[in-house]
Amino acid sequence: MLDMKIIIEGEIAVPVEPVTLRHFIDGGWCDSVDGAVSERVSPSHGVVVSRAAKGGKAEAEAAIAAARRAFDDGRWSRISGRERAKVLLKVADLIERETERLAILETMESGKPIGQSRGEVGGSADLWRYAASLARTVHGDSHDTLGEDMLAMVLKEPIGVVSIITPWNFPFWILGQKLPFALAAGCTCVVKPSEMTPATTALLAELLVEAGLPAGVCNIVLGYGAPVGAVMSEHPLVDMVSFTGSTAVGKMISATASGTLKKVALELGGKNAQVIFPDADLEDAADAVTFGVHFNVGQCCNSSSRVIVHDDIAEAFTARVVELSRHVAFGNPLNPATQVGAIVTPEHQRKIDSYVQEAAAAGAQVELGGNPLDVEGLGPQFYQPTIVTNLTPDMAIAREEVFGPVLSVLTFRTMEEALALVNDSAYGLSAGVWSRDVHTCLAFARGAGAGTVWTNTWMDGFPEVAFGGMRQSGQGRENGRYGFEEFLEVKSVVMRVGRTRAPWVNAP
């Protein structure tokens, strides 16, 4: 049936009891006022992983009010950068201490392999440490060339109360790209994780308290986009919304937030391409393409779900990617050897499959995979690593975000044709080029309409380097100094030194 490496047994025991999660508001934990709860069933093991309080309008408004009080009274916004950095550094240490506990819960809720969860959770500590460094180094400007009687300063101040809404696919890492940077700037926050993967965010509250973060500075409300996310997006006491998720929801948030003209930062979808020139190191490129499409089960905004290969090497290169994909370890996410785990929900699995079946019906060739898979002992929420060729650029599978382990293969002959294919998309998140010729790489980097361009690598990211998209992949940036400054307002202060200004009104 399948010529793939399937892993069924796991080295980590499935947690017996679900973890109980509560809202964290104004420094304390609480249930929903109506007692509502939601359960998350593991997509890979079919057991209840977490039982979370299900918030509503009351909890969202209470969290916003707490964040507003905490910002306005200055308990966080007006303390020194040194004091804020001290707390953030402590949080980073605590994250590293709790990595295994958090990673297991993330794997069970999301279905991603435990090795990837460990990397995500443990690696996020570096985001907190980098944000701490920014807390101490933020500065404005001074202008002392305006004349001997004038002095002007440009100050950078925290924007205020920030609503942070995060997705299910990288719940802890994406939170790390937002929350520590907002806190470093002096903002206060209300956080809503996805209802599908709430555990790691909810448990972060314990670490924030242990690190000494004052009450009300970070509040966590569990629940669904409606009503919690909607309240967080439209409330007049919120100054900014930072959202990561689908482009469709991002548009809704922008529309909702427009009622109060609050700032909106969005990191949305992508249809990212790697372009392979004939002079590339083809073995390295094939490995990177295989990684780029199958990492996190393809449920990644940065997934390289398109590969655009030069005609001269397309057949051989595709064959190599197919062969490598057969050897990707596929199955039980709790086994450290697993590289591709479960699909997050049955509904999403059906959506992935519909793209493949529609393409096949239109004449595309499925070179590998192409079907859901019921893994013995684990269940039906798995999708085979899939590679599709003989496509035309207008097919949905080649243009839309599939968000699964599905690679679309297109071909080109010239740089101009390659760039036209890359840029013929509503998205503009990331792109990649493989060539030994630096001139080819630079020409591609200049021509590609994407927020990040990788050359001879894929998905290497660093806290220092800004991340974000163009067009319908979003607005604003995360990480680096550019991401930090999203949470700052600029204020100009103009001062006259001494009484040197001639009077405007001549009166006796």
Secondary structure as GFF3:
##gff-version 3
##sequence-region A 1 508
A	DSSP	beta_strand	5	7	.	.	.	ID=ss1
A	DSSP	beta_strand	19	21	.	.	.	ID=ss2
A	DSSP	beta_strand	23	25	.	.	.	ID=ss3
A	DSSP	beta_strand	28	30	.	.	.	ID=ss4
A	DSSP	beta_strand	37	41	.	.	.	ID=ss5
A	DSSP	beta_strand	48	53	.	.	.	ID=ss6
A	DSSP	alpha_helix	57	72	.	.	.	ID=ss7
A	DSSP	alpha_helix	81	97	.	.	.	ID=ss8
A	DSSP	alpha_helix	99	110	.	.	.	ID=ss9
A	DSSP	alpha_helix	114	137	.	.	.	ID=ss10
A	DSSP	beta_strand	141	143	.	.	.	ID=ss11
A	DSSP	beta_strand	150	158	.	.	.	ID=ss12
A	DSSP	beta_strand	161	165	.	.	.	ID=ss13
A	DSSP	alpha_helix	171	176	.	.	.	ID=ss14
A	DSSP	alpha_helix	179	185	.	.	.	ID=ss15
A	DSSP	beta_strand	188	192	.	.	.	ID=ss16
A	DSSP	alpha_helix	199	211	.	.	.	ID=ss17
A	DSSP	beta_strand	218	220	.	.	.	ID=ss18
A	DSSP	pi_helix	225	229	.	.	.	ID=ss19
A	DSSP	alpha_helix	230	234	.	.	.	ID=ss20
A	DSSP	beta_strand	240	244	.	.	.	ID=ss21
A	DSSP	alpha_helix	247	257	.	.	.	ID=ss22
A	DSSP	beta_strand	263	267	.	.	.	ID=ss23
A	DSSP	beta_strand	273	276	.	.	.	ID=ss24
A	DSSP	alpha_helix	282	294	.	.	.	ID=ss25
A	DSSP	three_ten_helix	295	298	.	.	.	ID=ss26
A	DSSP	beta_strand	306	310	.	.	.	ID=ss27
A	DSSP	alpha_helix	314	326	.	.	.	ID=ss28
A	DSSP	beta_strand	329	331	.	.	.	ID=ss29
A	DSSP	alpha_helix	346	361	.	.	.	ID=ss30
A	DSSP	beta_strand	365	368	.	.	.	ID=ss31
A	DSSP	beta_strand	372	375	.	.	.	ID=ss32
A	DSSP	beta_strand	379	383	.	.	.	ID=ss33
A	DSSP	beta_strand	386	389	.	.	.	ID=ss34
A	DSSP	alpha_helix	396	399	.	.	.	ID=ss35
A	DSSP	beta_strand	406	412	.	.	.	ID=ss36
A	DSSP	alpha_helix	415	423	.	.	.	ID=ss37
A	DSSP	beta_strand	427	428	.	.	.	ID=ss38
A	DSSP	beta_strand	430	434	.	.	.	ID=ss39
A	DSSP	alpha_helix	438	447	.	.	.	ID=ss40
A	DSSP	beta_strand	452	455	.	.	.	ID=ss41
A	DSSP	beta_strand	470	471	.	.	.	ID=ss42
A	DSSP	beta_strand	474	475	.	.	.	ID=ss43
A	DSSP	alpha_helix	480	485	.	.	.	ID=ss44
A	DSSP	beta_strand	488	496	.	.	.	ID=ss45
###
